[in-house]
Amino acid sequence: MYLTYKNKKMKTNILLIGLLISGSICSQVIKQNLPPRTFYKNAVVSVYESTPRHVSKVEIKSDSISFIDYDAEGVETNYSLPFTSIDYLQVKEGNNALNGAIVGGLIVLSMGACTLIDNKYYKNFIPEMLVLTVGGASVGGLIGLLSSKKKKFFISY
């Protein structure tokens, strides 16, 4: 079956909608003052007018943040900085498995929908399409499981 203008336009619209939805899911930014927990094993601390540093054993106190930093030789240094000298704190909070599953499922579903538009026997392929969508969601979920979700907490005092 040849592609008509109407079918091409419908395919393009379906692909664009799928990509827009998946892009908006991944681009959400959360800004809060302080993280919910008071201790993190690893984090990134950005001190005003300095480059962000990967630090360990971060403890959030009532008026300061204490952490351990390692220099180039591997020497451990303990720091305790007041909130007024810290720009932001970035911590790992979970993974992106759910976002990856949604994006993977939407991409496979939109590609399959574009394929089925051209096929007049599309009802025969619906079970296979569902299986492929679940497979795409599974692959996306596994990829999302490997990437950690990071949150930046801008400390403004």
FIZALUM-608296 format. One record per residue: residue number from 1; x, y, z of N, C-alpha, C, O, CB in turn. Coordinates in nm, 4 decimals, padded with zeros to 6 digits. Each point is the difference from the previous one (the first is absolute). Glycine has a CB too. Example, Ala and Ser with C-alpha at 12.3 -4.5 7.8 and 13.67 -1.06 7.14 Angstrom:
! FIZALUM-608296
R   n     n_px     n_py     n_pz    ca_px    ca_py    ca_pz     c_px     c_py     c_pz     o_px     o_py     o_pz    cb_px    cb_py    cb_pz
R   1  01.3190 -00.5690  00.7800 -00.0890  00.1190  00.0000  00.0900  00.1200  00.0000  00.1036 -00.0019  00.0665 -00.2928 -00.1154  00.0581
R   2  00.1542  00.2223 -00.1966  00.0820  00.1190  00.0060 -00.0770  00.1090  00.0730  00.0509  00.1108  00.0169  00.0675 -00.1736 -00.2314
! end
This chain:
! FIZALUM-608296
R   n     n_px     n_py     n_pz    ca_px    ca_py    ca_pz     c_px     c_py     c_pz     o_px     o_py     o_pz    cb_px    cb_py    cb_pz
R   1  00.0843 -00.1176  00.0000 -00.0843  00.1176  00.0000  00.0889  00.1239  00.0000  00.0949  00.0092  00.0778 -00.2797 -00.1333  00.0439
R   2  00.1541  00.2167 -00.2072  00.0776  00.1237 -00.0078 -00.0417  00.0958  00.1093 -00.1156  00.0030  00.0420  00.1408 -00.0329 -00.2882
R   3  00.0703  00.1075  00.2909 -00.0290  00.0991  00.1018 -00.0695  00.1202 -00.0627  00.0488  00.0590 -00.0964  00.1493 -00.1360  00.2312
R   4 -00.3087  00.1104 -00.0799 -00.0686  00.1204 -00.0449  00.0435  00.1156  00.0887  00.0644 -00.0200  00.1030 -00.2629 -00.1138 -00.1885
R   5  00.1636  00.2525  00.0452  00.0349  00.1175  00.0788 -00.0614 -00.0083  00.1384  00.0628  00.0380  00.0988 -00.0469  00.0980 -00.3076
R   6 -00.1407 -00.1863  00.2163 -00.0697 -00.0087  00.1281  00.0717 -00.0969  00.0943  00.0168  00.0296  00.1183 -00.2344  00.0228 -00.2338
R   7  00.2602 -00.1688  00.0628  00.0695 -00.0979  00.0836  00.1364  00.0512  00.0462  00.0393 -00.0238  00.1142 -00.1587 -00.1585 -00.2364
R   8  00.1917  00.2524  00.0348  00.1291  00.0558  00.0390 -00.0168  00.1027  00.1107  00.0773  00.0031  00.0958  00.0092 -00.0425 -00.3270
R   9 -00.1885  00.1235  00.2170 -00.0238  00.1037  00.0999 -00.0385 -00.0633  00.1341  00.0436  00.0470  00.1050 -00.1155  00.1133 -00.2869
R  10 -00.0100 -00.2670  00.1792 -00.0415 -00.0661  00.1224  00.1197 -00.0668  00.0678  00.0119  00.0044  00.1224 -00.2415 -00.0408 -00.2195
R  11  00.3185 -00.0256  00.0183  00.1196 -00.0616  00.0559  00.0872  00.1042  00.0684  00.0489 -00.0205  00.1111 -00.0568 -00.1557 -00.2887
R  12  00.0260  00.2874  00.1095  00.0826  00.1060  00.0566 -00.0592  00.0530  00.1294  00.0721  00.0234  00.0970  00.0035  00.0370 -00.3262
R  13 -00.2072 -00.0414  00.2307 -00.0644  00.0502  00.1217  00.0133 -00.0975  00.1154  00.0255  00.0418  00.1130 -00.1854  00.0841 -00.2544
R  14  00.1433 -00.2538  00.1158  00.0108 -00.1004  00.1057  00.1420 -00.0029  00.0563  00.0187 -00.0045  00.1216 -00.2002 -00.1319 -00.2312
R  15  00.2817  00.1390  00.0208  00.1384 -00.0003  00.0469  00.0321  00.1258  00.0803  00.0667 -00.0084  00.1031 -00.0031 -00.1297 -00.3016
R  16 -00.1094  00.2533  00.1532  00.0262  00.1242  00.0730 -00.0658  00.0002  00.1373  00.0609  00.0432  00.0979 -00.0440  00.0760 -00.3156
R  17 -00.1400 -00.1670  00.2258 -00.0695 -00.0042  00.1290  00.0731 -00.0933  00.0963  00.0185  00.0331  00.1171 -00.2383  00.0144 -00.2317
R  18  00.2612 -00.1645  00.0648  00.0736 -00.0938  00.0849  00.1307  00.0569  00.0499  00.0344 -00.0169  00.1170 -00.1386 -00.1674 -00.2416
R  19  00.1783  00.2522  00.0372  00.1269  00.0587  00.0410 -00.0193  00.1172  00.0955  00.0786  00.0164  00.0933  00.0186 -00.0884 -00.3105
R  20 -00.1995  00.1534  00.1960 -00.0253  00.1119  00.0902 -00.0382 -00.0477  00.1393  00.0456  00.0553  00.1001 -00.1170  00.0812 -00.2954
R  21 -00.0123 -00.2393  00.2013 -00.0404 -00.0524  00.1306  00.1201 -00.0592  00.0727  00.0193  00.0246  00.1190 -00.2502 -00.0719 -00.2074
R  22  00.3118 -00.0308  00.0166  00.1152 -00.0617  00.0652  00.1037  00.1039  00.0405  00.0656 -00.0163  00.1029 -00.1058 -00.1911 -00.2352
R  23  00.0569  00.3132  00.0544  00.0942  00.1054  00.0358 -00.0445  00.0800  00.1204  00.0827  00.0410  00.0815 -00.0178 -00.0289 -00.3180
R  24 -00.1943  00.0104  00.2489 -00.0481  00.0789  00.1134  00.0087 -00.0789  00.1300  00.0125  00.0596  00.1070 -00.1651  00.0646 -00.2609
R  25  00.1463 -00.2551  00.1472  00.0117 -00.0818  00.1206  00.1418  00.0088  00.0557  00.0189  00.0065  00.1215 -00.1980 -00.1624 -00.2070
R  26  00.2780  00.1561 -00.0025  00.1393 -00.0032  00.0448  00.0548  00.1367  00.0374  00.1066  00.0065  00.0611 -00.0756 -00.2028 -00.2053
R  27 -00.0974  00.3041  00.1114  00.0587  00.1319  00.0203 -00.0547  00.0725  00.1219  00.0135  00.1220  00.0095  00.0189 -00.1106 -00.2527
R  28 -00.0931 -00.0824  00.3358 -00.0537  00.0647  00.1185  00.1132  00.0300  00.0983  00.0821 -00.0869  00.0293 -00.3034 -00.0314 -00.0613
R  29  00.2250  00.2398  00.0819  00.1031  00.0423  00.0946 -00.0663  00.0305  00.1328 -00.1021  00.0684  00.0060  00.2469  00.0250 -00.1916
R  30 -00.0855 -00.1451  00.2917 -00.0543  00.0227  00.1330  00.0958  00.0914  00.0750  00.1184 -00.0311  00.0127 -00.2359 -00.1949 -00.0110
R  31  00.0673  00.3381  00.0479  00.0817  00.0930  00.0761 -00.0609  00.0134  00.1387 -00.1169  00.0358  00.0143  00.1880  00.0894 -00.2242
R  32  00.0082 -00.1541  00.3107 -00.0439  00.0114  00.1384  00.1142  00.0581  00.0810  00.1135  00.0052 -00.0474 -00.2729 -00.2011  00.0237
R  33  00.1309  00.2393  00.1440  00.1045  00.0577  00.0829  00.0933 -00.1042  00.0588  00.1214  00.0105 -00.0177 -00.2760  00.1735  00.0691
R  34  00.1020 -00.2850  00.0184  00.0847 -00.1009  00.0625 -00.0519 -00.1396 -00.0324 -00.1207 -00.0199 -00.0136  00.1789  00.1805  00.1983
R  35  00.0323 -00.2568 -00.1969 -00.0434 -00.1378 -00.0249 -00.0768 -00.0562  00.1195  00.0145  00.0494  00.1118  00.1834 -00.0825 -00.2627
R  36 -00.2793 -00.0697  00.1279 -00.0791 -00.0567  00.1093  00.0833 -00.0752  00.1039 -00.0337 -00.0001  00.1184 -00.1532 -00.0171 -00.2785
R  37  00.2941 -00.0458  00.1167  00.0836 -00.0740  00.0948  00.1106  00.0887  00.0538  00.0293  00.1048 -00.0575 -00.0800 -00.3183 -00.0623
R  38  00.1120  00.1726  00.2292  00.1079  00.0804  00.0597  00.1380 -00.0595 -00.0243  00.0999  00.0618  00.0368 -00.2605  00.0123  00.1367
R  39  00.1697 -00.1935 -00.2349  00.1292 -00.0612 -00.0264 -00.0008 -00.0632 -00.1391 -00.0948 -00.0690 -00.0374  00.1296  00.0266  00.2845
R  40  00.0711  00.0666 -00.3224  00.0178 -00.0592 -00.1325  00.1419 -00.0531 -00.0103  00.0952  00.0644  00.0440 -00.2663  00.0922 -00.1468
R  41  00.1838 -00.2748  00.0441  00.1311 -00.0619 -00.0138  00.0869  00.0781 -00.0990  00.1173  00.0252  00.0276 -00.2187 -00.2493  00.0260
R  42  00.0449  00.2628 -00.1689  00.0716  00.0768 -00.1013 -00.0887  00.1132 -00.0474 -00.1224 -00.0132 -00.0022  00.2541 -00.1896 -00.0693
R  43 -00.0703  00.3145  00.0334 -00.0754  00.1150 -00.0500  00.0951  00.0921 -00.0755  00.1212 -00.0214 -00.0033 -00.2868  00.0058  00.1955
R  44  00.1076  00.1177 -00.2522  00.0770  00.1059 -00.0641 -00.0352  00.1294  00.0720 -00.1172  00.0357  00.0123  00.1225 -00.1558 -00.2394
R  45  00.0974  00.1900  00.2746 -00.0209  00.1263  00.0704  00.0610  00.1109 -00.0841  00.1145 -00.0101 -00.0440 -00.1129 -00.1038  00.2719
R  46 -00.0782  00.2193 -00.2498  00.0508  00.1166 -00.0716  00.0066  00.1167  00.0975 -00.1019  00.0485  00.0492  00.0056 -00.1304 -00.2700
R  47  00.2179  00.1251  00.2469  00.0227  00.1151  00.0864  00.0042  00.1227 -00.0904  00.0486 -00.0082 -00.1129  00.0803 -00.1295  00.2877
R  48 -00.1791  00.2514 -00.1268 -00.0011  00.1216 -00.0804  00.1378  00.0305 -00.0565  00.1010 -00.0094  00.0697 -00.2882  00.0963  00.0695
R  49  00.1894 -00.0499 -00.2671  00.1217  00.0376 -00.0726  00.1044 -00.1111  00.0010  00.1195  00.0269  00.0124 -00.1645  00.2107  00.0465
R  50  00.0009 -00.3600 -00.0716  00.0899 -00.1144 -00.0050 -00.0635 -00.1069 -00.0871 -00.1208  00.0026 -00.0235  00.2146  00.0497  00.2532
R  51 -00.0137 -00.1461 -00.2776 -00.0544 -00.1086 -00.0810 -00.0667 -00.1026  00.0910  00.0427 -00.0181  00.1140  00.1352  00.0541 -00.2905
R  52 -00.2815 -00.1029  00.1282 -00.0653 -00.1036  00.0813  00.0974 -00.1135  00.0321  00.0820 -00.0383 -00.0835 -00.3036  00.0960 -00.0216
R  53  00.2114 -00.1103  00.2259  00.0895 -00.1049  00.0475 -00.0795 -00.1253  00.0345 -00.1060  00.0081  00.0620  00.2658  00.1654  00.0258
R  54 -00.1085 -00.2887 -00.1281 -00.0586 -00.1281  00.0399  00.0545 -00.0328  00.1382  00.1206 -00.0156  00.0191 -00.1424 -00.0664 -00.2613
R  55 -00.0686  00.0718  00.3369  00.0394 -00.0219  00.1389 -00.0704 -00.1235  00.0553 -00.0887 -00.0561 -00.0642  00.1268  00.3035  00.0952
R  56  00.0022 -00.2885  00.0880 -00.0623 -00.1163  00.0628 -00.0392  00.0322  00.1434  00.0437  00.0993  00.0580  00.0902 -00.2526 -00.2049
R  57 -00.2177  00.0663  00.2021 -00.0484  00.0109  00.1381 -00.0544  00.1393  00.0315  00.0479  00.0686  00.0903  00.1186 -00.2420 -00.0245
R  58 -00.2659  00.2124 -00.1413 -00.0607  00.1322  00.0165 -00.1030 -00.0067  00.1113 -00.0897 -00.0843 -00.0023  00.1275  00.1403 -00.2415
R  59 -00.0248  00.0324  00.3406 -00.0951  00.0077  00.1112 -00.0575  00.1412  00.0054  00.0736  00.0984  00.0070  00.0521 -00.2774  00.1234
R  60 -00.2587  00.1868 -00.1337 -00.0675  00.1293  00.0032 -00.0416  00.0282  00.1439 -00.0770 -00.0749  00.0601 -00.0052  00.0490 -00.3003
R  61  00.1338  00.1337  00.2931 -00.0316  00.0402  00.1370 -00.0987  00.1163 -00.0050 -00.0465  00.0372 -00.1078  00.2748 -00.1138  00.1917
R  62 -00.2599  00.1331  00.0298 -00.1011  00.1067  00.0042  00.0468  00.1286 -00.0668 -00.0824  00.0738 -00.0542 -00.0024 -00.1732  00.2643
R  63  00.2156  00.1286 -00.2078  00.0483  00.1252 -00.0585  00.1191 -00.0178 -00.0934  00.0520  00.0986 -00.0523 -00.1339  00.0143  00.2549
R  64  00.1265 -00.2372 -00.2246  00.1173 -00.0226 -00.0837 -00.0067 -00.1386 -00.0653 -00.0862 -00.0826  00.0299  00.2222  00.2353  00.1188
R  65 -00.0420 -00.1727 -00.2377  00.0155 -00.1295 -00.0663  00.1436 -00.0443  00.0213  00.0934  00.0748 -00.0292 -00.2727 -00.0228 -00.1456
R  66  00.1973 -00.1727  00.2255  00.1351 -00.0533  00.0170  00.0196 -00.1158 -00.0972 -00.0928 -00.0763 -00.0271  00.0977  00.1460  00.2717
R  67  00.1169 -00.0817 -00.2965  00.0302 -00.1053 -00.0966  00.1493 -00.0275 -00.0003  00.0784  00.0743  00.0592 -00.2761 -00.0078 -00.2005
R  68  00.2359 -00.1737  00.0742  00.1400 -00.0386 -00.0146  00.0372  00.0157 -00.1463 -00.0711 -00.0471 -00.0887  00.0590 -00.1152  00.2847
R  69  00.1245  00.2290 -00.2205  00.0498  00.0209 -00.1358  00.1406 -00.0583 -00.0089  00.0750  00.0012  00.0976 -00.2161  00.2092 -00.1271
R  70  00.1756 -00.2609 -00.0869  00.1325 -00.0570 -00.0232  00.0742  00.0864 -00.1010 -00.0566  00.0387 -00.1022 -00.0277 -00.2721  00.1533
R  71  00.2104  00.2637 -00.0230  00.0780  00.0786 -00.0950  00.0652 -00.0928 -00.1025 -00.0280 -00.1198 -00.0024  00.0701  00.2970  00.1783
R  72  00.0450 -00.1216 -00.2606  00.0603 -00.0769 -00.1092  00.0854 -00.1164  00.0499  00.0109 -00.1021 -00.0680 -00.0117  00.3098 -00.0683
R  73  00.0614 -00.1937  00.2540  00.0840 -00.1077  00.0541 -00.0811 -00.1033  00.0769  00.0547 -00.1013  00.0436  00.1336  00.2624 -00.0299
R  74 -00.3185 -00.1368  00.0036 -00.0849 -00.0938  00.0727 -00.0084  00.0287  00.1482 -00.0476 -00.0838  00.0767  00.1055 -00.0833 -00.2449
R  75 -00.0125  00.2837  00.2097 -00.0047  00.0369  00.1413 -00.1415  00.0472  00.0338 -00.0591  00.0826 -00.0697  00.3062 -00.0188  00.0689
R  76 -00.2977 -00.1183  00.1080 -00.1371  00.0295  00.0440 -00.0033  00.1273  00.0838  00.0810  00.0190  00.0907 -00.1354 -00.2645 -00.0937
R  77 -00.0438  00.3346 -00.0303 -00.0156  00.1239  00.0756 -00.1453  00.0159  00.0400 -00.0890 -00.0127 -00.0842  00.2822  00.1191 -00.0379
R  78 -00.2185 -00.0791  00.2485 -00.1363  00.0236  00.0490 -00.0334  00.1485 -00.0116  00.0801  00.0862  00.0361 -00.0621 -00.2827  00.1230
R  79 -00.1375  00.2243 -00.2102 -00.0470  00.1378 -00.0122 -00.1343  00.0139  00.0699 -00.0785 -00.0947  00.0057  00.2016  00.1229 -00.2245
R  80 -00.1480  00.0891  00.2711 -00.1309  00.0360  00.0528 -00.0258  00.1436 -00.0435  00.0618  00.0934  00.0510 -00.0431 -00.2530  00.1500
R  81 -00.1115  00.1764 -00.2963 -00.0250  00.1313 -00.0578 -00.1409  00.0472  00.0343 -00.0937 -00.0798  00.0005  00.2544  00.0292 -00.1871
R  82 -00.1761  00.1790  00.2149 -00.1350  00.0525  00.0252 -00.0801  00.0041 -00.1301  00.0570  00.0012 -00.1091  00.0301  00.1364  00.3027
R  83 -00.2189 -00.1355 -00.1809 -00.0869  00.0033 -00.1175  00.0266  00.1216 -00.0882 -00.0191 -00.0072 -00.1214 -00.1527 -00.1153  00.2525
R  84  00.2150  00.2322 -00.0735  00.0194  00.1227 -00.0766  00.1132 -00.0110 -00.1010  00.0040  00.0786 -00.0947 -00.0903  00.0472  00.2891
R  85  00.1789 -00.2206 -00.1780  00.1111 -00.0132 -00.0938 -00.0226 -00.1095 -00.1037  00.0876 -00.0254 -00.0826  00.0622  00.1070  00.2616
R  86 -00.2655 -00.1465 -00.1761 -00.0268 -00.1105 -00.0918 -00.1049  00.0419 -00.1023 -00.1053  00.0536  00.0346  00.1633 -00.2212  00.1449
R  87 -00.0265  00.1420 -00.3065 -00.0912  00.0314 -00.1092 -00.1065 -00.1083 -00.0131 -00.1194  00.0285  00.0088  00.3030  00.0955 -00.1275
R  88 -00.1405 -00.2477  00.0977 -00.0956 -00.1102 -00.0101  00.0630 -00.1305  00.0465  00.1218 -00.0127  00.0127 -00.2357  00.1289 -00.2033
R  89  00.0262 -00.2120  00.2152  00.0384 -00.1351  00.0383 -00.0724 -00.0949 -00.0945 -00.1224  00.0052 -00.0119  00.1602  00.0594  00.2574
R  90  00.0373 -00.1509 -00.3124 -00.0595 -00.0959 -00.0928  00.0184 -00.1401  00.0561  00.1121 -00.0416  00.0288 -00.0671  00.1934 -00.2269
R  91 -00.1566 -00.2253  00.2138  00.0048 -00.1343  00.0585 -00.0687 -00.0994 -00.0924 -00.0817  00.0374 -00.0841  00.0840  00.0603  00.3163
R  92  00.0322 -00.2247 -00.2155 -00.0643 -00.1067 -00.0762 -00.1221 -00.0467  00.0772  00.0077 -00.0308  00.1190  00.2127 -00.0409 -00.2228
R  93 -00.3330  00.0670  00.0343 -00.1261 -00.0435  00.0619 -00.0691 -00.0990 -00.0932 -00.0847  00.0401 -00.0799  00.0602  00.1812  00.2033
R  94  00.0579 -00.3467 -00.1152 -00.0679 -00.1018 -00.0788  00.0556 -00.0129 -00.1409  00.1137  00.0382 -00.0278 -00.3155  00.0052  00.1619
R  95  00.1180 -00.0988 -00.2232  00.0418 -00.0204 -00.1385 -00.1121  00.0418 -00.0955 -00.1074  00.0420  00.0432  00.2586 -00.2319  00.0285
R  96 -00.1252  00.1780 -00.1998 -00.0939  00.0443 -00.1030 -00.0722 -00.1161 -00.0671 -00.0321  00.0086 -00.1186  00.1771  00.1888  00.0813
R  97 -00.1712 -00.3047  00.1092 -00.0619 -00.1183 -00.0604 -00.1407  00.0295 -00.0508 -00.0350 -00.0421 -00.1103  00.1712 -00.1018  00.2619
R  98 -00.2166  00.2143 -00.0751 -00.1368  00.0295 -00.0428 -00.0015  00.0902 -00.1224 -00.0730 -00.0263 -00.0955 -00.0038  00.0013  00.3314
R  99  00.1572  00.1315 -00.2339  00.0073  00.0885 -00.1165  00.0490 -00.0749 -00.1229 -00.0530  00.0197 -00.1093  00.0959  00.1739  00.2608
R 100  00.0569 -00.2786 -00.1354  00.0518 -00.0775 -00.1118 -00.1037 -00.0954 -00.0568 -00.0099 -00.0163 -00.1216  00.2355  00.0345  00.2211
R 101 -00.3030 -00.0813 -00.0119 -00.1042 -00.0917 -00.0465 -00.1080  00.0754 -00.0774 -00.0472 -00.0477 -00.1032  00.0927 -00.1030  00.2995
R 102 -00.0843  00.2666 -00.1475 -00.1030  00.0785 -00.0697  00.0507  00.0459 -00.1357 -00.0709 -00.0114 -00.1001 -00.0223  00.0873  00.3203
R 103  00.2148 -00.0242 -00.2242  00.0559  00.0485 -00.1267  00.0177 -00.1149 -00.0983 -00.0359  00.0135 -00.1170  00.1529  00.1721  00.2390
R 104 -00.0625 -00.2980 -00.0772  00.0189 -00.1153 -00.0880 -00.1312 -00.0531 -00.0541 -00.0104 -00.0317 -00.1185  00.2140 -00.0253  00.2458
R 105 -00.3039  00.0471 -00.0412 -00.1304 -00.0466 -00.0451 -00.0656  00.0956 -00.0982 -00.0594 -00.0436 -00.0986  00.0346 -00.0727  00.3148
R 106  00.0350  00.2467 -00.1903 -00.0596  00.0985 -00.0909  00.0683  00.0025 -00.1359 -00.0660  00.0143 -00.1029  00.0036  00.1213  00.3007
R 107  00.1941 -00.1494 -00.1982  00.0717  00.0008 -00.1281 -00.0388 -00.1203 -00.0838 -00.0295  00.0146 -00.1186  00.2203  00.1073  00.2250
R 108 -00.1913 -00.2404 -00.0472 -00.0360 -00.1205 -00.0759 -00.1467  00.0045 -00.0421 -00.0340 -00.0391 -00.1117  00.2079 -00.0923  00.2374
R 109 -00.2604  00.1790 -00.0368 -00.1422  00.0092 -00.0336 -00.0246  00.0976 -00.1144 -00.0792 -00.0288 -00.0897  00.0233 -00.0262  00.3265
R 110  00.1232  00.1703 -00.2348 -00.0207  00.0966 -00.1082  00.0574 -00.0511 -00.1314 -00.0596  00.0226 -00.1053  00.0655  00.1630  00.2725
R 111  00.1085 -00.2539 -00.1638  00.0554 -00.0569 -00.1228 -00.0905 -00.1104 -00.0537 -00.0204 -00.0107 -00.1209  00.2524  00.0664  00.1996
R 112 -00.2857 -00.1369  00.0104 -00.0915 -00.1063 -00.0431 -00.1297  00.0554 -00.0553 -00.0545 -00.0535 -00.0965  00.1543 -00.0953  00.2672
R 113 -00.1498  00.2560 -00.1102 -00.1227  00.0625 -00.0506  00.0222  00.0557 -00.1401 -00.0888 -00.0074 -00.0849  00.0195  00.0637  00.3199
R 114  00.1875 -00.0008 -00.2590  00.0311  00.0508 -00.1340  00.0067 -00.1138 -00.1014 -00.0402  00.0172 -00.1151  00.1665  00.1739  00.2179
R 115 -00.0769 -00.3047 -00.0619  00.0070 -00.1157 -00.0897 -00.1390 -00.0557 -00.0292 -00.0289 -00.0392 -00.1130  00.2565 -00.0145  00.2029
R 116 -00.3128  00.0502  00.0108 -00.1330 -00.0576 -00.0177 -00.0918  00.0884 -00.0836 -00.0990 -00.0487 -00.0545  00.1278 -00.0649  00.2725
R 117  00.0017  00.2405 -00.2288 -00.0851  00.0886 -00.0816 -00.0017 -00.0454 -00.1447 -00.1035  00.0079 -00.0662  00.1540  00.1834  00.2193
R 118  00.0632 -00.2390 -00.2031  00.0111 -00.0417 -00.1400 -00.0566 -00.1388 -00.0262 -00.0166 -00.0381 -00.1158  00.2169  00.1804  00.0994
R 119 -00.2300 -00.2181  00.1198 -00.0393 -00.1385 -00.0164 -00.1509 -00.0133  00.0162 -00.0558  00.0363  00.1035  00.2803 -00.1126 -00.0189
R 120 -00.2902  00.0237 -00.1881 -00.1450 -00.0147  00.0114 -00.0382 -00.1198  00.0869 -00.1163 -00.0132  00.0380  00.0923  00.1184 -00.2634
R 121  00.1173 -00.1907  00.2569 -00.0256 -00.1146  00.0875  00.0554  00.0271  00.1403  00.0514 -00.0907  00.0654 -00.0436 -00.0653 -00.2649
R 122 -00.0182  00.2781  00.2441  00.0623  00.0393  00.1262 -00.0554 -00.0747  00.1201  00.0698 -00.0151  00.1002 -00.0314  00.2368 -00.1990
R 123 -00.1645 -00.2698  00.0910 -00.0580 -00.0695  00.1157  00.0739 -00.1296  00.0306 -00.0018 -00.0464  00.1141 -00.2201  00.1465 -00.1693
R 124  00.2870 -00.1595 -00.0450  00.0748 -00.1233  00.0221  00.1293  00.0243  00.0774  00.0556 -00.0933  00.0579 -00.1536  00.0029 -00.2680
R 125  00.1461  00.2137  00.2117  00.1297  00.0300  00.0606 -00.0096  00.0672  00.1365  00.1029  00.0358  00.0573 -00.0145 -00.0158 -00.2856
R 126 -00.2064 -00.0024  00.2807 -00.0149  00.0682  00.1284  00.0658 -00.0780  00.1143  00.0674  00.0628  00.0817 -00.2810  00.0369 -00.1654
R 127  00.1988 -00.2324  00.0951  00.0698 -00.0712  00.1087  00.1526  00.0143 -00.0084  00.0669  00.0184  00.1017 -00.2569 -00.1809 -00.0961
R 128  00.2442  00.1537 -00.1283  00.1445  00.0172 -00.0159  00.0426  00.1415  00.0379  00.1069  00.0206  00.0574 -00.1074 -00.1930 -00.2396
R 129 -00.0846  00.2695  00.1493  00.0314  00.1385  00.0334  00.0044  00.0196  00.1516  00.0861  00.0713  00.0514 -00.1935  00.0041 -00.2660
R 130  00.0153 -00.1384  00.2847 -00.0002  00.0102  00.1461  00.1250 -00.0645  00.0605  00.0586  00.0525  00.0947 -00.3096 -00.0538 -00.0976
R 131  00.2905 -00.1128 -00.0530  00.1207 -00.0675  00.0489  00.1232  00.0875 -00.0260  00.0865  00.0122  00.0868 -00.1931 -00.2385 -00.1290
R 132  00.1148  00.2866 -00.0760  00.1126  00.0879 -00.0300  00.0016  00.1231  00.0906  00.1068  00.0463  00.0399 -00.1132 -00.1263 -00.2765
R 133 -00.1120  00.1330  00.2691 -00.0072  00.1155  00.0892  00.0491 -00.0365  00.1396  00.0739  00.0765  00.0619 -00.2666  00.0139 -00.1947
R 134  00.1522 -00.2056  00.1819  00.0472 -00.0462  00.1308  00.1515 -00.0229 -00.0048  00.0712  00.0311  00.0956 -00.2966 -00.1388 -00.0485
R 135  00.2739  00.0532 -00.1592  00.1447 -00.0188 -00.0155  00.0747  00.1323 -00.0005  00.1052  00.0118  00.0627 -00.1502 -00.2200 -00.1906
R 136 -00.0079  00.3075  00.0582  00.0627  00.1325 -00.0011 -00.0009  00.0631  00.1379  00.0972  00.0641  00.0400 -00.1671 -00.0357 -00.2767
R 137 -00.0400 -00.0465  00.3098 -00.0072  00.0531  00.1364  00.1003 -00.0720  00.0905  00.0608  00.0623  00.0871 -00.3048 -00.0048 -00.1210
R 138  00.2611 -00.1872  00.0137  00.0962 -00.0755  00.0813  00.1434  00.0460 -00.0266  00.0777  00.0208  00.0932 -00.2338 -00.2173 -00.0950
R 139  00.1899  00.2119 -00.1250  00.1349  00.0457 -00.0340  00.0234  00.1417  00.0534  00.1061  00.0291  00.0552 -00.1079 -00.1748 -00.2619
R 140 -00.0972  00.2332  00.1901  00.0112  00.1358  00.0527  00.0130  00.0005  00.1519  00.0760  00.0795  00.0555 -00.2098  00.0028 -00.2492
R 141  00.0605 -00.1701  00.2609  00.0103 -00.0098  00.1452  00.1362 -00.0473  00.0455  00.0528  00.0495  00.0996 -00.2943 -00.0947 -00.0922
R 142  00.2999 -00.0511 -00.0798  00.1345 -00.0472  00.0352  00.1042  00.1086 -00.0216  00.0918  00.0155  00.0806 -00.1597 -00.2479 -00.1411
R 143  00.0538  00.3073 -00.0478  00.0937  00.1105 -00.0241 -00.0156  00.1060  00.1084  00.0991  00.0530  00.0501 -00.1065 -00.0966 -00.2988
R 144 -00.1165  00.0744  00.2847 -00.0243  00.0977  00.1058  00.0487 -00.0468  00.1357  00.0380  00.0817  00.0839 -00.2329 -00.0034 -00.2119
R 145  00.1941 -00.2087  00.1506  00.0486 -00.0557  00.1255  00.1499  00.0225  00.0178  00.0492  00.0121  00.1122 -00.2304 -00.1831 -00.1234
R 146  00.2526  00.1765 -00.1002  00.1447  00.0198  00.0056  00.0398  00.1458  00.0227  00.1131  00.0278  00.0399 -00.0902 -00.2231 -00.1901
R 147 -00.1147  00.2878  00.1253  00.0347  00.1412  00.0201 -00.0646  00.0501  00.1287 -00.1170 -00.0267  00.0271  00.1361  00.0633 -00.2772
R 148  00.0594  00.0362  00.3284 -00.0512  00.0465  00.1281 -00.0705  00.1342 -00.0160  00.0355  00.0815 -00.0851  00.1485 -00.2044  00.2034
R 149 -00.2832  00.1432 -00.0354 -00.0754  00.1253 -00.0007  00.0670  00.0956  00.0974  00.0176 -00.0311  00.1178 -00.2352 -00.0876 -00.1773
R 150  00.2544  00.2348  00.0087  00.0681  00.0985  00.0831 -00.0912  00.1204  00.0197 -00.0698  00.0428 -00.0919  00.2960 -00.1204  00.0085
R 151 -00.2243  00.1309  00.2042 -00.0786  00.1188  00.0314  00.0927  00.1084  00.0514  00.0892 -00.0248  00.0811 -00.2924 -00.1153 -00.0287
R 152  00.1797  00.2611 -00.1018  00.0761  00.1163  00.0476 -00.0860  00.0758  00.0989 -00.1164  00.0305 -00.0260  00.2461 -00.0135 -00.1912
R 153 -00.0704  00.0123  00.3299 -00.0679  00.0790  00.1030  00.0746  00.1317  00.0117  00.1127  00.0043  00.0493 -00.1926 -00.2118  00.0777
R 154  00.0164  00.3152 -00.1728  00.0612  00.1317  00.0065 -00.0237  00.0580  00.1387 -00.1141  00.0180  00.0427  00.0810  00.0178 -00.2916
R 155  00.1400 -00.0074  00.3168 -00.0075  00.0488  00.1368  00.0090  00.1522 -00.0044  00.1061  00.0558 -00.0279 -00.0018 -00.2695  00.1217
R 156 -00.2134  00.2787 -00.0667 -00.0024  00.1472 -00.0098 -00.0366  00.0594  00.1355 -00.1163 -00.0020  00.0406  00.0518 -00.0099 -00.2855
R 157  00.1608  00.0627  00.3114 -00.0212  00.0633  00.1296  00.0486  00.1429 -00.0043 -00.0089  00.0712  00.1000  00.0316 -00.2916  00.0158
! end
